[in-house]
Amino acid sequence: GMHMNSGVRKKSRTTTSKRVIVAVSGTIQDGFELRGNIDYSSAHEHDDDEDVEVKVVKAVFLGWGVVRGVRMYFDVKEKGCREFDASIPHRVNPACVLTGNAKDCNQYALYLVDERACLQALLDEPRFLTMTPDTLRLEIDDADTSPAVRALARTLIQMEDKSNTSQATLLAVVPCLFSQTHFYPAPHHRLREDGSRLYSFQSSLAKFAGIHENEQNYIAEPGSAEWNLAVAKALAKVRSDNALKKQQEGETSTPPHSSPMNVDLYGSDKTMSRLSRRMSVEEFNEVASKAGISLRAS
């Protein structure tokens, strides 16, 4: 009667991992190949035969955030490189290069992720990429920054009692190296009224592949066979051009900095929040509630 039926219930480990906001650009975004990389799964923490419940923490898409001083390139993989796979000919990742030019703007996708997923994603990043918590500044009032992101940022700034309410630094993925041979300049998503060029991965990739009709429409559905084929064709052309170029010139690596490089576009000072702080699920949900948005972490 009274005893528990042992062995039926799986051991469940309570987790107190924190959440963190990270800015990503590329196939980790919704609807693309590597989206799962920023979900966290506890599967690899246990031996295969261990009888434990696998815990998955899904990344929560918060919205879009614009940063200045960043220009998008596509890292076109040559045959023989770690990430080249003939069976996935459309595989490509952007490299958001720091140019020092305020007219170069990138629209990053912001996610709330389990802190352990950050390390997991970092260790699996494509070549030359890294994560930096204090280089890129979110342009909070930018028209192409999502209202939810704006509200969250303002609430965090207020809680930290910082005086700069128009900018805050983000944990973001950037390349730490510029490859003249392999980085192909991405077309901009839109030329804006202030003369800035806004890059945004999905739209920039569609233009590169010739399947961009206008700002709202693509000729093919992102991630569809037709889309992938068009991207693969465009990459193959650049790949063969690059091979020829490398044969003729060798690999050089002069970054495309504006001259002189304006370093004042990057990093935080004492008046500015760093949005890379770790928060518990409860803390984030309290911030979201204060910000008046419906998103919640779980």
C-alpha positions in Angstrom: 0.0 0.0 0.0 1.9 3.0 1.2 5.3 2.7 -0.4 6.1 4.7 -3.6 6.5 2.6 -6.7 10.3 3.0 -7.1 11.9 3.3 -10.5 8.9 4.6 -12.3 9.5 8.3 -11.6 12.4 9.8 -13.5 14.9 11.8 -11.3 14.4 15.4 -12.1 17.2 17.9 -11.5 16.1 21.4 -10.6 18.1 23.9 -12.5 18.9 27.5 -11.4 20.6 28.5 -14.6 20.2 32.1 -15.5 19.0 33.7 -18.7 20.9 36.2 -20.9 20.0 38.4 -23.9 22.1 37.7 -27.0 22.1 39.4 -30.4 22.6 37.0 -33.3 22.5 37.4 -37.1 22.3 34.6 -39.6 21.0 31.0 -39.8 20.5 30.8 -36.0 17.5 33.1 -36.6 14.0 31.6 -36.7 13.3 29.6 -39.9 16.9 28.7 -40.6 19.2 25.7 -40.3 20.9 26.4 -37.0 18.0 27.8 -35.0 18.3 24.9 -32.5 21.8 26.0 -31.5 20.6 28.6 -29.0 18.1 26.3 -27.4 19.6 24.6 -24.4 19.3 20.9 -23.9 20.6 19.1 -20.8 21.0 15.9 -22.8 24.8 16.1 -23.0 25.2 16.6 -19.2 24.2 13.0 -18.5 25.5 9.5 -19.6 23.3 7.9 -22.1 22.1 5.2 -19.7 21.3 7.7 -16.9 17.6 7.7 -16.2 17.0 11.4 -16.1 14.5 13.7 -17.7 16.1 15.8 -20.4 15.4 19.5 -19.9 15.2 21.8 -22.9 15.2 25.6 -22.5 13.9 27.1 -25.7 15.3 30.5 -26.8 12.7 33.2 -26.7 12.7 35.7 -29.7 12.5 39.2 -28.2 12.6 41.3 -31.4 15.0 43.2 -33.6 17.8 45.5 -32.5 19.7 48.0 -34.6 23.4 48.7 -34.0 25.7 51.1 -35.8 29.2 50.7 -37.1 28.6 47.1 -38.4 28.6 46.0 -42.0 27.4 42.5 -43.1 29.5 40.2 -45.2 28.7 36.6 -46.2 31.5 34.1 -45.3 31.6 32.0 -48.4 33.1 28.6 -47.5 35.7 27.2 -49.8 35.8 23.4 -50.4 37.9 21.7 -47.7 37.0 24.2 -45.0 35.4 22.8 -41.8 32.0 24.2 -42.6 31.8 23.3 -46.3 29.4 20.5 -47.0 28.5 19.6 -50.6 25.2 18.2 -49.4 24.2 21.6 -47.9 25.3 23.9 -50.7 23.2 26.8 -49.5 25.0 26.9 -46.1 26.3 30.4 -45.4 26.7 32.6 -42.3 27.0 36.4 -42.1 30.1 38.1 -40.6 29.1 41.4 -39.1 32.3 43.4 -39.4 33.1 46.4 -37.3 33.8 49.2 -39.8 33.9 52.4 -37.6 31.3 53.9 -39.9 28.1 55.1 -38.3 26.2 54.7 -41.6 26.7 50.9 -41.5 23.8 49.5 -39.5 22.9 45.9 -38.8 19.6 44.6 -37.6 20.3 41.8 -35.1 17.8 39.2 -33.9 17.6 39.4 -30.0 16.9 36.2 -28.1 16.6 35.4 -24.4 18.6 32.2 -23.9 19.8 29.9 -21.1 23.3 31.1 -20.2 24.6 27.6 -20.9 23.3 27.8 -24.5 25.7 30.8 -25.0 28.7 28.7 -24.4 27.3 25.9 -26.4 26.6 28.2 -29.4 30.0 29.9 -29.0 31.9 26.6 -29.1 30.0 25.7 -32.2 30.2 29.1 -34.0 31.4 29.1 -37.6 35.0 30.2 -38.2 36.3 33.6 -37.1 33.2 34.4 -35.0 33.1 35.3 -31.4 30.8 36.9 -28.8 31.4 40.3 -27.2 29.4 41.8 -24.3 30.7 45.4 -24.6 31.3 46.4 -28.2 28.0 46.9 -30.0 25.5 49.4 -28.8 21.8 48.9 -29.3 20.2 52.0 -30.9 17.1 52.0 -28.7 15.2 54.8 -30.4 16.0 53.5 -33.9 12.8 53.0 -36.0 14.0 49.5 -37.0 14.5 48.4 -33.3 11.4 46.5 -32.2 9.1 48.2 -29.7 9.4 45.2 -27.3 13.2 45.4 -27.3 13.0 49.2 -26.8 10.7 48.7 -23.8 12.9 46.0 -22.2 16.1 48.1 -22.7 14.5 51.2 -21.2 13.3 49.2 -18.2 16.7 47.7 -17.5 18.3 51.1 -17.9 15.9 52.6 -15.4 16.5 49.7 -12.9 20.2 50.3 -13.2 19.7 54.1 -12.8 21.8 54.9 -15.9 21.5 58.3 -17.6 22.0 57.2 -21.3 18.5 56.1 -22.4 19.2 55.9 -26.1 22.0 53.3 -26.1 23.0 50.2 -24.2 25.6 47.5 -25.1 24.6 44.0 -26.2 26.1 40.6 -26.0 26.5 40.1 -29.8 28.2 37.8 -32.3 30.9 39.4 -34.4 34.0 38.2 -36.4 37.4 38.8 -34.8 39.1 38.6 -38.2 38.4 39.9 -41.7 39.0 37.6 -44.6 39.5 39.5 -47.9 39.1 36.3 -49.9 36.1 34.7 -48.2 34.0 37.7 -47.0 31.6 38.8 -49.7 29.9 42.2 -49.1 26.2 41.5 -48.5 23.7 43.8 -50.2 21.9 46.1 -47.8 18.3 45.5 -46.8 17.4 49.1 -47.1 19.0 52.5 -47.7 17.5 54.7 -45.0 16.5 58.4 -45.0 19.6 59.4 -42.9 21.8 57.9 -45.5 22.6 54.8 -43.4 22.6 51.3 -45.0 20.6 48.8 -42.9 21.7 45.1 -43.3 19.3 42.3 -42.2 20.3 38.7 -42.8 17.2 37.3 -44.4 16.5 40.2 -46.7 20.2 40.7 -47.5 20.5 37.0 -48.4 17.4 37.2 -50.6 18.9 40.1 -52.6 22.3 38.3 -52.9 20.4 35.2 -54.3 18.3 37.3 -56.6 15.0 36.2 -55.0 14.1 39.6 -53.4 11.0 41.2 -55.0 10.6 44.1 -52.6 10.8 44.7 -48.8 7.8 42.6 -48.0 8.1 39.9 -50.6 10.6 37.2 -51.7 10.1 35.1 -54.8 10.7 32.0 -52.7 9.8 31.1 -49.1 12.8 31.4 -46.8 14.3 27.9 -46.2 12.3 26.4 -49.1 13.9 24.2 -51.8 13.6 27.0 -54.3 15.2 29.5 -51.8 18.0 27.1 -51.0 18.8 26.5 -54.6 19.0 30.2 -55.5 21.3 30.8 -52.5 23.5 27.8 -53.4 23.8 29.1 -57.0 24.9 32.5 -55.8 27.4 31.0 -53.4 28.9 28.7 -56.0 29.6 31.7 -58.3 31.3 33.6 -55.5 33.2 30.5 -54.5 34.7 30.0 -58.0 35.4 33.7 -58.3 37.2 33.6 -54.9 39.3 30.6 -55.9 40.5 32.4 -58.9 41.2 35.6 -57.0 43.2 33.7 -54.4 45.2 32.0 -57.1 46.1 35.4 -58.6 46.5 37.5 -55.4 47.0 35.2 -52.4 45.1 35.8 -49.1 45.3 39.3 -47.8 43.5 40.6 -44.8 42.9 44.4 -44.8 39.7 45.1 -42.9 37.3 47.5 -44.6 37.6 50.2 -41.9 36.5 53.7 -42.6 39.4 56.0 -42.3 40.0 57.1 -39.6 38.2 54.3 -37.7 35.6 55.9 -35.4 36.1 53.8 -32.2 33.6 56.1 -30.3 30.8 54.0 -31.8 31.6 51.1 -29.6 31.8 50.0 -25.9 30.0 51.4 -22.9 30.9 54.2 -20.4 29.6 54.8 -16.9 26.3 56.3 -18.2 25.4 53.2 -20.2 23.9 49.9 -19.3 25.2 46.5 -20.5 22.3 44.4 -21.4 24.4 41.3 -21.1 23.6 40.9 -17.4 22.5 37.4 -16.2 18.9 37.3 -14.9 16.9 34.5 -13.3 13.6 33.6 -15.0 11.8 35.5 -12.3 14.0 38.6 -12.7 13.5 38.6 -16.5 9.7 38.2 -16.2 9.6 41.0 -13.7 11.5 43.2 -16.1 9.1 42.2 -19.0 6.1 42.9 -16.8 7.4 46.3 -15.8 8.2 47.0 -19.5 4.5 46.2 -20.3 5.3 43.5 -22.8 3.7 40.0 -22.9 6.9 37.9 -23.5 7.8 35.6 -20.7 10.7 33.3 -19.9 10.0 29.8 -18.6 
